[in-house]
């Protein structure tokens, strides 16, 4: 799974607000993917179909 630049930027903003720390694009991408994988495992049975495709765009890093 890969994330769009838009998703990574959004994650960076949220992370900075919550933790007061700025992340590089690579760090943000890694943390965002880890978070998504965590939620995928928890909610895989009850999540609506295609939820992970929301941020899977054509622009990638």
Secondary structure as UniProt FT lines:
FT   HELIX           5..19
FT   HELIX           25..43
FT   TURN            44..46
FT   TURN            49..50
FT   HELIX           51..55
//
